[in-house]
């Protein structure tokens, strides 16, 4: 979320210091590894 977001609720959250990136980096790495493995698999 950034201050430029079009959603008024999200914009208010950012103004109050509650914005940011709340994604779980470990889950993203695991997902990316899974996708990479699937793409590299031979049929």
PyMOL commands that set and color helices and strands:
alter all, ss='L'
color gray80, all
select helices_A, chain A and resi 8-15+25-40
alter helices_A, ss='H'
color red, helices_A
deselect
rebuild
show_as cartoon
